[in-house]
Amino acid sequence: MNVVLMLGGLLLMAIGTAEIWRWAGGRRMSKTEKACRGQAVVLVLPEGPEDCECLVRCAGERLLQGGDCRFVCVVKDPESREIGLRLRERYRGLEICGPGELEKLLGAGL
């Protein structure tokens, strides 16, 4: 029984070590100067006020974990706009716009 537990522990340690190496390699690759120089944009399109908060919070938390992106939420109604404006306090890079304003942003090169 002790041999089985020791083998299981060794297996878990090996998996953990491999994951650490994979994580460190990914971080190193994303920080190199050879990385692409474009700009990423996260575009959130909620259907209504019920979806707005959830979608903005999900995308915002992902960006807080390690994303240097532009964060745009396209709202269709005043209620969703109010929710987005309140969430801008938590997610500083969040931009709120309507469908017509999005066309202007896209026309200006976003």
C-alpha positions as a Markdown table, in Angstrom:
| # | Residue | x | y | z |
|---|---|---|---|---|
| 1 | Met | 0.0 | 0.0 | 0.0 |
| 2 | Asn | 2.9 | 2.4 | 0.8 |
| 3 | Val | 4.4 | 1.7 | -2.6 |
| 4 | Val | 1.2 | 2.6 | -4.4 |
| 5 | Leu | 0.9 | 5.9 | -2.4 |
| 6 | Met | 4.5 | 6.8 | -3.1 |
| 7 | Leu | 4.1 | 6.1 | -6.8 |
| 8 | Gly | 0.9 | 8.3 | -6.8 |
| 9 | Gly | 2.8 | 11.1 | -5.0 |
| 10 | Leu | 5.7 | 10.9 | -7.5 |
| 11 | Leu | 3.3 | 11.0 | -10.4 |
| 12 | Leu | 1.5 | 14.1 | -9.0 |
| 13 | Met | 4.9 | 15.8 | -8.4 |
| 14 | Ala | 5.9 | 15.1 | -12.0 |
| 15 | Ile | 2.7 | 16.6 | -13.3 |
| 16 | Gly | 3.0 | 19.6 | -11.1 |
| 17 | Thr | 6.6 | 20.2 | -12.3 |
| 18 | Ala | 5.6 | 19.9 | -15.9 |
| 19 | Glu | 2.8 | 22.4 | -15.4 |
| 20 | Ile | 5.2 | 24.9 | -13.8 |
| 21 | Trp | 7.6 | 24.6 | -16.7 |
| 22 | Arg | 4.8 | 25.0 | -19.2 |
| 23 | Trp | 3.5 | 28.1 | -17.4 |
| 24 | Ala | 7.0 | 29.7 | -17.1 |
| 25 | Gly | 7.7 | 29.0 | -20.8 |
| 26 | Gly | 4.5 | 30.6 | -21.8 |
| 27 | Arg | 5.1 | 33.7 | -19.8 |
| 28 | Arg | 8.6 | 34.0 | -21.2 |
| 29 | Met | 7.4 | 33.6 | -24.8 |
| 30 | Ser | 4.7 | 36.4 | -24.3 |
| 31 | Lys | 7.3 | 38.8 | -22.9 |
| 32 | Thr | 9.8 | 38.6 | -25.8 |
| 33 | Glu | 10.5 | 41.4 | -28.2 |
| 34 | Lys | 9.5 | 39.2 | -31.1 |
| 35 | Ala | 5.9 | 39.1 | -30.0 |
| 36 | Cys | 3.3 | 40.7 | -32.3 |
| 37 | Arg | 2.9 | 44.5 | -32.0 |
| 38 | Gly | -0.8 | 44.7 | -32.7 |
| 39 | Gln | -3.6 | 45.8 | -30.4 |
| 40 | Ala | -6.1 | 43.4 | -29.1 |
| 41 | Val | -9.7 | 44.5 | -28.6 |
| 42 | Val | -12.2 | 42.7 | -26.4 |
| 43 | Leu | -15.7 | 43.6 | -27.7 |
| 44 | Val | -18.7 | 42.8 | -25.4 |
| 45 | Leu | -22.2 | 42.8 | -26.9 |
| 46 | Pro | -24.8 | 42.2 | -24.2 |
| 47 | Glu | -28.4 | 41.5 | -25.3 |
| 48 | Gly | -29.8 | 43.5 | -22.5 |
| 49 | Pro | -29.3 | 44.7 | -18.9 |
| 50 | Glu | -29.6 | 41.1 | -17.6 |
| 51 | Asp | -26.6 | 40.0 | -19.6 |
| 52 | Cys | -24.6 | 43.3 | -19.4 |
| 53 | Glu | -23.2 | 42.9 | -15.9 |
| 54 | Cys | -22.2 | 39.3 | -16.2 |
| 55 | Leu | -20.5 | 39.7 | -19.6 |
| 56 | Val | -18.6 | 42.8 | -18.6 |
| 57 | Arg | -17.4 | 41.2 | -15.3 |
| 58 | Cys | -16.3 | 38.0 | -17.0 |
| 59 | Ala | -14.3 | 39.8 | -19.6 |
| 60 | Gly | -13.0 | 42.4 | -17.1 |
| 61 | Glu | -11.7 | 39.7 | -14.8 |
| 62 | Arg | -10.0 | 37.9 | -17.7 |
| 63 | Leu | -8.3 | 41.1 | -18.7 |
| 64 | Leu | -7.2 | 41.9 | -15.1 |
| 65 | Gln | -5.4 | 38.5 | -15.0 |
| 66 | Gly | -3.0 | 39.4 | -17.7 |
| 67 | Gly | -4.4 | 41.2 | -20.7 |
| 68 | Asp | -3.2 | 44.5 | -22.2 |
| 69 | Cys | -6.3 | 45.0 | -24.4 |
| 70 | Arg | -8.8 | 47.6 | -25.2 |
| 71 | Phe | -12.1 | 46.8 | -23.6 |
| 72 | Val | -15.3 | 48.0 | -25.4 |
| 73 | Cys | -18.9 | 47.3 | -24.4 |
| 74 | Val | -21.6 | 48.1 | -27.0 |
| 75 | Val | -24.9 | 48.7 | -25.2 |
| 76 | Lys | -28.4 | 49.1 | -26.8 |
| 77 | Asp | -30.4 | 50.6 | -24.0 |
| 78 | Pro | -30.0 | 53.2 | -21.2 |
| 79 | Glu | -30.3 | 50.6 | -18.5 |
| 80 | Ser | -27.3 | 48.7 | -19.9 |
| 81 | Arg | -25.4 | 52.0 | -20.3 |
| 82 | Glu | -25.9 | 52.8 | -16.6 |
| 83 | Ile | -24.7 | 49.3 | -15.6 |
| 84 | Gly | -21.6 | 49.8 | -17.8 |
| 85 | Leu | -20.9 | 53.2 | -16.4 |
| 86 | Arg | -21.0 | 51.8 | -12.8 |
| 87 | Leu | -18.7 | 49.0 | -13.8 |
| 88 | Arg | -16.1 | 51.4 | -15.2 |
| 89 | Glu | -15.1 | 52.2 | -11.7 |
| 90 | Arg | -13.9 | 48.7 | -11.3 |
| 91 | Tyr | -12.5 | 48.1 | -14.8 |
| 92 | Arg | -10.6 | 51.3 | -15.7 |
| 93 | Gly | -10.1 | 50.5 | -19.4 |
| 94 | Leu | -13.8 | 49.9 | -20.1 |
| 95 | Glu | -15.3 | 52.0 | -22.9 |
| 96 | Ile | -19.1 | 52.2 | -23.2 |
| 97 | Cys | -20.6 | 53.0 | -26.5 |
| 98 | Gly | -23.8 | 52.5 | -28.6 |
| 99 | Pro | -24.1 | 50.8 | -31.9 |
| 100 | Gly | -23.7 | 54.1 | -33.8 |
| 101 | Glu | -20.7 | 55.1 | -31.7 |
| 102 | Leu | -19.1 | 51.7 | -32.5 |
| 103 | Glu | -19.2 | 52.5 | -36.2 |
| 104 | Lys | -17.4 | 55.8 | -35.6 |
| 105 | Leu | -14.8 | 54.0 | -33.5 |
| 106 | Leu | -14.3 | 51.4 | -36.2 |
| 107 | Gly | -14.1 | 54.1 | -38.9 |
| 108 | Ala | -11.4 | 55.9 | -36.9 |
| 109 | Gly | -9.3 | 52.8 | -36.7 |
| 110 | Leu | -10.4 | 51.8 | -33.3 |
